[in-house]
Amino acid sequence: MNDFPFVGDQRQEAIAAEQARFMTKVFGWMAFALAITGAVAYVVAGSPQLLQFVFGNRFIFFGLIIGELLLVGYLSAAVMRMSANTATLVFLLYAVLNGLTLSFVFLIYTSTSIAGTFLITAGTFAAMSAYGYFTKNDLTKAGSLLFMALIGLVIASIVNIFLRSPMMYWIITYAGILIFVGLTAYDTQKIKSMNIIGNEGTEEDHKEAIMGALTLYLDFINLFLYLLRLFGNRK
């Protein structure tokens, strides 16, 4: 079925316009979730009672971490079976939980370096996302390599918890930055292509936008944390 009553260039323009509106929704939800995470982290860092609640009991802290992982897994696996409102609620709940656990950032690093690193992250993210959106090159192969590198990064990070090697710490830091810079471009291209043309305004369209926003949100947060290792000034 042809969802656009146009031919040739007119149809391509209509498709491009719908994709642009879809990506605007994706970035909008991503930015909203980042704002929630940042606000929650800031409030928690300024409250001794909340800090004690989050970090004073390891069972609560690790429970929050497990809760985040379960929410991401649940949303990724079942998003198309949920209602659009449920998918949105799960996504925003994840952003809140992430803000609770990331509040440590405000305890370790100065506010100035956090703000500066955020701007660096935003600029890098914007540049790579724009590349992923506009490039005509297929980034699928690069994405597969980046995913394998990400698995290696996770394993190396776990190993270094026990080794406590400064050299491995910095290798992991630089590798993490490169991996998430690449994933930002790849994921942007993938999200753009996964949009089903002609379903604009439907529940499926909204859920696709939420799933895309979650993917880019994770890229942004991880890139920020690795850049903070590099540019952050500790208190």
KAGI-V236331 format. One record per backbone hydrogen bond with DSSP energy under -1.0 kcal/mol. NH is the residue of the N-H (numbers start at 1). CO is the residue of the C=O. E is the energy in kcal/mol with one decimal. If there is no record, write none. Layout:
nh:NH co:CO e:E
nh:NH co:CO e:E
This chain:
nh:6 co:4 e:-1.5
nh:10 co:7 e:-1.4
nh:12 co:8 e:-1.8
nh:13 co:9 e:-2.4
nh:14 co:10 e:-2.0
nh:15 co:11 e:-2.4
nh:16 co:12 e:-2.6
nh:17 co:13 e:-2.2
nh:18 co:14 e:-2.1
nh:19 co:15 e:-2.5
nh:20 co:16 e:-2.2
nh:21 co:17 e:-2.1
nh:22 co:18 e:-2.3
nh:23 co:19 e:-2.6
nh:24 co:20 e:-1.8
nh:25 co:21 e:-1.7
nh:26 co:22 e:-2.1
nh:27 co:23 e:-2.8
nh:28 co:24 e:-2.1
nh:29 co:25 e:-2.5
nh:30 co:26 e:-2.2
nh:31 co:27 e:-2.6
nh:32 co:28 e:-2.1
nh:33 co:29 e:-2.3
nh:34 co:30 e:-2.3
nh:35 co:31 e:-2.2
nh:36 co:32 e:-2.1
nh:37 co:33 e:-2.6
nh:38 co:34 e:-2.7
nh:39 co:35 e:-2.4
nh:40 co:36 e:-2.7
nh:41 co:37 e:-2.5
nh:42 co:38 e:-2.2
nh:43 co:39 e:-2.4
nh:44 co:40 e:-2.7
nh:45 co:41 e:-2.3
nh:46 co:42 e:-1.1
nh:47 co:44 e:-1.6
nh:51 co:47 e:-2.6
nh:52 co:48 e:-2.2
nh:53 co:49 e:-2.0
nh:54 co:50 e:-2.6
nh:55 co:51 e:-3.0
nh:56 co:52 e:-1.5
nh:61 co:57 e:-2.2
nh:62 co:58 e:-2.8
nh:63 co:59 e:-1.6
nh:64 co:60 e:-2.3
nh:65 co:61 e:-2.0
nh:66 co:62 e:-2.6
nh:67 co:63 e:-2.4
nh:68 co:64 e:-2.3
nh:69 co:65 e:-2.2
nh:70 co:66 e:-2.5
nh:71 co:67 e:-2.4
nh:72 co:68 e:-2.5
nh:73 co:69 e:-2.5
nh:74 co:70 e:-2.8
nh:75 co:71 e:-2.8
nh:76 co:72 e:-2.6
nh:77 co:73 e:-2.2
nh:78 co:74 e:-2.4
nh:79 co:75 e:-1.2
nh:81 co:78 e:-1.5
nh:87 co:83 e:-2.3
nh:88 co:84 e:-2.1
nh:89 co:85 e:-2.4
nh:90 co:86 e:-2.6
nh:91 co:87 e:-2.1
nh:92 co:88 e:-2.5
nh:93 co:89 e:-2.4
nh:94 co:90 e:-2.2
nh:95 co:91 e:-1.8
nh:96 co:92 e:-1.9
nh:97 co:93 e:-2.5
nh:98 co:94 e:-2.6
nh:99 co:95 e:-1.6
nh:100 co:96 e:-1.8
nh:101 co:97 e:-2.0
nh:102 co:98 e:-2.1
nh:105 co:102 e:-1.9
nh:106 co:103 e:-1.1
nh:108 co:104 e:-1.8
nh:109 co:105 e:-2.5
nh:110 co:233 e:-2.7
nh:114 co:110 e:-2.0
nh:115 co:111 e:-2.5
nh:116 co:112 e:-2.5
nh:117 co:113 e:-2.5
nh:118 co:114 e:-2.3
nh:119 co:115 e:-2.0
nh:120 co:116 e:-2.0
nh:121 co:117 e:-2.8
nh:122 co:118 e:-2.9
nh:123 co:119 e:-2.4
nh:124 co:120 e:-2.5
nh:125 co:121 e:-3.1
nh:126 co:122 e:-2.5
nh:127 co:123 e:-2.1
nh:128 co:124 e:-2.5
nh:129 co:125 e:-2.7
nh:130 co:126 e:-2.3
nh:131 co:127 e:-2.0
nh:132 co:128 e:-2.4
nh:133 co:129 e:-2.0
nh:134 co:130 e:-2.5
nh:135 co:131 e:-2.6
nh:143 co:139 e:-2.5
nh:144 co:140 e:-2.0
nh:145 co:141 e:-2.0
nh:146 co:142 e:-2.5
nh:147 co:143 e:-2.2
nh:148 co:144 e:-1.9
nh:149 co:145 e:-2.4
nh:150 co:146 e:-2.1
nh:151 co:147 e:-1.9
nh:152 co:148 e:-2.0
nh:153 co:149 e:-2.2
nh:154 co:150 e:-2.3
nh:155 co:151 e:-2.2
nh:156 co:152 e:-2.7
nh:157 co:153 e:-2.3
nh:158 co:154 e:-2.1
nh:159 co:155 e:-2.5
nh:160 co:156 e:-2.2
nh:162 co:159 e:-1.1
nh:163 co:159 e:-1.9
nh:164 co:160 e:-2.4
nh:169 co:165 e:-2.3
nh:170 co:166 e:-2.0
nh:171 co:167 e:-2.2
nh:172 co:168 e:-2.9
nh:173 co:169 e:-2.0
nh:174 co:170 e:-2.5
nh:175 co:171 e:-2.5
nh:176 co:172 e:-2.7
nh:177 co:173 e:-2.1
nh:178 co:174 e:-2.2
nh:179 co:175 e:-2.7
nh:180 co:176 e:-2.4
nh:181 co:177 e:-2.0
nh:182 co:178 e:-2.2
nh:183 co:179 e:-2.6
nh:184 co:180 e:-1.5
nh:185 co:181 e:-1.2
nh:186 co:182 e:-2.3
nh:187 co:183 e:-3.3
nh:188 co:184 e:-1.8
nh:189 co:185 e:-2.0
nh:190 co:186 e:-2.4
nh:191 co:187 e:-2.9
nh:192 co:188 e:-2.3
nh:193 co:189 e:-2.0
nh:194 co:190 e:-1.5
nh:199 co:196 e:-1.6
nh:202 co:199 e:-2.1
nh:206 co:202 e:-1.8
nh:207 co:203 e:-2.6
nh:208 co:204 e:-2.4
nh:209 co:205 e:-1.9
nh:210 co:206 e:-2.1
nh:211 co:207 e:-2.4
nh:212 co:208 e:-2.4
nh:213 co:209 e:-2.5
nh:214 co:210 e:-2.3
nh:215 co:211 e:-1.9
nh:216 co:212 e:-2.2
nh:217 co:213 e:-2.4
nh:218 co:214 e:-2.3
nh:219 co:215 e:-1.8
nh:220 co:216 e:-2.6
nh:221 co:217 e:-2.7
nh:222 co:218 e:-2.3
nh:223 co:219 e:-2.3
nh:224 co:220 e:-2.7
nh:225 co:221 e:-2.3
nh:226 co:222 e:-2.2
nh:227 co:223 e:-2.4
nh:228 co:224 e:-2.2
nh:229 co:225 e:-1.2
nh:231 co:227 e:-3.1
nh:232 co:228 e:-2.2
nh:235 co:108 e:-2.7
